[in-house]
């Protein structure tokens, strides 16, 4: 490719998710870090009702400087993605014309309808390269129940849990949960991130309200044992031969690393990058992060979260296939501490997306 031809990158943000506001903050930082000498960027904001709008470069100027999550109405021209033989194109409904074709989509979308395989399936059907995990890896990573079962079957250490569907809600009682898991315990939606809907239950009397709260966000809920330990995270990057960052540690100042601690309260947690760990523990955690990444069919990127107990036991908490990219998010900080600065990180993520699309284009689609 000639040096004067830039790749055209469409950044998707917002979305129909309880993590809509977090997505906006992440996208703001991705757009600020992307190298405009290499890439032409178009911004497509998705409202909470699911409408896609072409946005101007100054859309993020509406956000407060302190990073407090906000939502706003996106007033740009509405666009849709139209599949085609030569790859999908975005079509402007107001102008009744196609936008210039994009080379790759960067979905900075957290949670449902963004991180769960739905948007990935749409982009794949439209034959548009995209950053991050494929359909299967996205769906698995989003579902904490399925991810936990696959990791357990692969011999990776995970916490014990009870899975409760909406049809079984009346059978998920406090006495059964406490008898199996003890107190305290956590109740969380199976398909949600950023600690949305997560409640730490300290007393049996708190159980029902926490369960009802989780079912507001998902039809499947995890009732999970409380693992007391240090919260360690690793960032993973790559497709077939992924690499892993140095570990980092989160020290919550609140009861646990809640949504508010992550995105609202600037003093909600302390981040230590790299984590103060003996080499043996750091190496084990990094190895487990790669194993989880591969077992869960990830590609492009992911953040793997761990608990490290005082006795040295290590548990995998969860994986995030589109980790946060806000100013205080661990994923870019972990890579910066590992020698990969933000613009270079975006370069690599885009290249991994193009490499995967190139490999898939070689596959036969007929007999």
KATAQUI-V456557 format. One record per helix or strand. SS is the DSSP state (A for helix, B for strand). FROM is the first residue (numbers start at 1). LEN is the number of residues. If there is no record, write none. Layout:
# KATAQUI-V456557
SS:FROM:LEN / SS:FROM:LEN
This chain:
# KATAQUI-V456557
B:7:8 / A:20:14 / B:39:8 / B:52:4 / A:57:6 / B:78:5 / B:89:4 / B:97:2 / B:104:5 / A:118:8 / B:130:1 / A:135:8 / A:144:10 / B:158:1 / B:161:5 / A:166:6 / A:174:8 / B:185:5 / B:199:3 / A:204:12 / B:220:6 / B:230:9 / B:243:2 / B:248:5 / A:259:5 / B:269:5 / A:279:17 / B:300:9 / B:314:7 / A:330:8 / A:342:20
